[in-house]
Amino acid sequence: MGIVVTEKLRRTFQITGCVGLAFFISSCATARVEMADAQFTKTAIAAEKTAVGPVVQIGGEPIRAHEAEAIRNQLVKAIGTKRNYIRVSSASGPNLIHRTGGTAESGITHSMRSAAKKNGVRYLLVTEITDNEVSRDIGQNCVDETEDIVDECGKVIGHRHISTTFTTTSQSTRKVAARFKMLDLEKGKTVWVSRSDSANTTSNSSDSCFSFPPPPPFPVPPKADGIGMTIARAAVRKLPRGGI
């Protein structure tokens, strides 16, 4: 019985040489409603004016003012797209308020609430950043490249090892988590809270045909504003549709 080695290789990894690779991984944001007042319904919010207030950071690495502005702008855009029954605008005042501990509600001063109410705003949506952290990790992986061995009838009877690629990867991951809170300025209380979080990863990889190479430098971590805009969109989708 003859043995034939097929010309077509069955590859588990496309080998292009012993080179460095860089890639970016983005995860989807998750969101859930943590609290909703029974009277905060589609009908109630549609009848009033809503404004997107500042980002209040109470935890994690400090974010920047332009990142907070991007989150606010994304909230306004997402509400206009996903919940277009809401009359929404940006509230006056700073884009970002830094606080150590506390809550977003405590970061909204009496003057800010009064200014919003004078502009006819009933509901004020504020963002409470609870986490903004970067973690780094090194991983290793090896992948074998093989080819099928078939008999003269075309039946696969074994595999032949061709080569092995050894990969060492350095990763930088940023996670951002926030609560999005709707304040009823008339009643002076929070009537709706949605929590959302997400993480993005950047990676540098080095390949070798012989053994695991040294880890490459850690890449620059993803920016907070991109993740912040992702979780903002996820939170908006939790606003009332036809009621809570």
Protein Blocks (a to p, Z undefined) as FASTA:
>chain_A
ZZdddfbdcdfbdcebjcddddddddddddddfbdcfklcfklmmmpccdddddddfedj
dddfklmmmmmmmmmmmmmmmmmmbccdddeddfbdcdeehifklmmcfklmmmmmmnop
abdcddddfbdcddddddddddddddddddfkopafbdcdfbdcdddddddddddddddd
dddfknopafbdcddddddddddddddfkbccddddddddddfklmmmmmmmmmmmmpcf
kbZZ
